[in-house]
Amino acid sequence: MKQVMNKGQCVTKYYRWIQKNGGYIWIQSSATIAINAKNSSEKNIIWVNYVLSNLEYKDTPIDIAQLPNLPEKASESSETSDSESESKENS
């Protein structure tokens, strides 16, 4: 972001963008500052993502967020810590 502010534009390196149902695509992004012609103190950043590949490893989860039907986390009130469990076992 520093480069955008100093030079007015930048292009990122290639990176992988994980997909909701598994796998990833390769992306490259470009950012440019756009100055409002009517109010020069107003600046906006235009960010464009370029998709460079087709979906790769579509059936392979890369992140836990891509796993289907995760069980809901038990509420904290029903969970006990290790120290509580140990004290119950020792009594």
N, C-alpha and C positions, 0 to 999 in steps of 0.2 A: 504494500500500500504506500510505503514511503516513496518508491520509485514513481508511482502515479502522481503523487503530489509534487515531486521535484521536476519530472520530465513531461507530465501531462498525459502519459500513456505507458502501458507495459503489457507484456505478453508472458504468461506463465510457462513453466516447463510442462511436459506431458504428465498427467496423473490419472489414476483410476477412480472412477465414480461407481460405487457399489449400487446394485439394483435391488429393488424391494424383494424380489422372489429368488435371488441368488445370482452369482456371477457379477461381472463388472463390464464397463465400457471405458475406453480411453478418451480423455478430454484434454483440450487445451483452451485456455481462456485469454481474453484480451480485454483490457480496461482502458477507457479514455475519459478525460475530463471534458465535459460540455459546459460552456459558459453561456448563460442567458444573455441574449443580445439586448434586451430591454433593461436588465439589471445585472451589471457585470460582477456584483458581489455575490450573486447566486450561482453556485457551481454544482453540477451533478456528475456522478460517475456512471458511465454506461458500461456495463459488464456483459460480454458476449461469450458464451460457451460454444466451442466447436467440437462436435462429436467426430472422433477420428477412427472409430472401429465399430464393428458389429458387436453384439453381446458375446462375451467370452465366458466359458465355464458356467453356462446358465443354470445348471443343476447343482452347482457347488456353492454352499453357503460360505461366505468370506467373513461374515460378522454375525454375532448372536442375534442381531436385529433381523436377519434374513431367515431365521428358523421359524417354521410355521407352528401355530398353536402352542405357544409357550404357556406352561401352567402359571396361574396367577400366584404372586408371592403371598405367602401367609402373612396375616397381620402381625405386627410386632408384639402385640399383647400376648399372643399365643406362643411366641418363640421364647426360649430360655437361653441364656448365655452359657458358655462352657463352664464358667466358674459356678453358676447356679446348679448345673447338672452334676458337677463333681461334688458339691456340698451335699446334694440330695443322696448321691450314691454312698458317701462316707457316713451318713447318719443312720 
